[in-house]
């Protein structure tokens, strides 16, 4: 099983998309975002990737806590 890990995307949507696309090419089974997501658009990218994922909030993600039931 391959697991991909990203973190500290800090709302950099294009870089996050590039990282997710690269990991998809590696046929990962799970994707972990280890915090400092930045904005909801990054969470939408994780959801749209169709890869099983889990994301945790970092110290810069307090404003996203209301979304915790919408995303994994």
Secondary structure, 3 states (H helix, E strand, C coil): CCEEEECCCCCCHHHHHHHHHHHHHCCCCEEEECCCCCCHHHHHHHHHCCCEEEECCCCCCHHHHHHCCCCC
